[in-house]
Amino acid sequence: MISRAPETRSVVRLLSGIQFRGVATALCVAVFAVFIYLDITSLRPDLQHPASIGTDISNYYAAGQRLNDGHQLYALEPGDRAIANGTGRSMWSYPLLSPPPIAVLWRPLAMLPGDFSMYLWWWTGALGSIAFAAWLIVRSNTRIKVLALLLAPSLSITLWSGNVNALLIPLGAVLWWAESRGKSNLAGFIVGLSMLLKLVPGMFLFWLIFIGDRRGVRAFFATVAFGLALSVLGAGLDAHFKYLDVASQANAVGLSGLSPVSIARSMGIGSPFAEWAPYAIAAVCAAEAWLMRKRPDWCFAACAAGLALGTPDLRIETLAWLLVAMVPFATGRGNESAEGPAPLASPEAGPQAALSSTA
């Protein structure tokens, strides 16, 4: 019997591993593609028409129009674009549940003719999310691929929904890339911009603080200050105070069965403790991020998990944020090798040095 040399066996194992990873990648791409196709054609055919009354994009567009017309942002006046689709009354008493900066962002977009701006936003979000999913699948090991498959239904809905999450989720991957490459100002800008548009991505501020990136934190506050100044100029100061009432209602009305608030209520927990449930989850994730502050990858993942789970408006779509938690481990250097975890940089070396060993 002829035995194979050790070098031959190593080559065979390497080729087998490459072939297996190739099959796993192709399978994951196929599953994601099927969900993306089924969502838009069969499961959620309503998402085929992003400019229809009542969609998220239509509501953003309507908010920009109201500001351009000199109308109130969080109230409808005669002649304003409707926000309900005609099949029933809206569950909320406000025409927009998002913070004022996104309406200010839509002011110039709402000036474009016809439905062009809405379809532009829709396709930008869809293509950005698809590109993010493709990158994650190609770069990940098999374990991450399997976890990503579980979230394929979430991302497929998000990318067609037109919600700002379709843009912010891919931006979360850019955030990790920027910080791991020493681009602290860009990282702080991304976190600040995301928080202005959606609030909950502000969880990543904990990450910047815990890993000791002072320049990134300064960039965050500079971005938020500048963005709020523009927002006040574009929407008025009253709209920002009014948003406090809007957020209070949005966090209590029309919640899905997945919402921590809904789950707490189903367990017999009354107000105000039920309404505190998502913030308790976010606090636990923030505490976990602090405990993992010496591991920027796990610290980042904990903040992303808090963003996904620690929100009153938790739905199947928002679970797609958990894909962002996988980003540090999809870059290759963030994965543990056969010899064990990658060595950590010393605290004196700074946050980028620590990230370089895990990015």
Secondary structure, DSSP 8 states (H G I E B T S, - for coil): -----HHHHHHHHHHHHHHHHHHHHHHHHHHHHHHHHHIIIII-GGGG-TTSTTSHHHHHHHHHHHHHTT--SSS--TT----S-SSS--SSSSS--S-HHHHHHHHHHTTSSTTHHHHHHHHHHHHHHHHHHHHHHHHS-HHHHHHHHHTHHHHHHHHHH--THHHHHHHHHHHHHHHHTT-HHHHHHHHHHHHHHHSGGGGHHHHHHHTT-HHHHHHHHHHHHHHHHHHHHHH-HHHHHHHHHHHHHHTTSS--TTSHHHHHHHTT--TTHHHHHHHHHHHHHHHHHHHTTT-HHHHHHHHHHHHHHS-TT--TTGGGGHHHHTHHHHSSTTS-BTTBS-----GGG-HHHHHHTT-
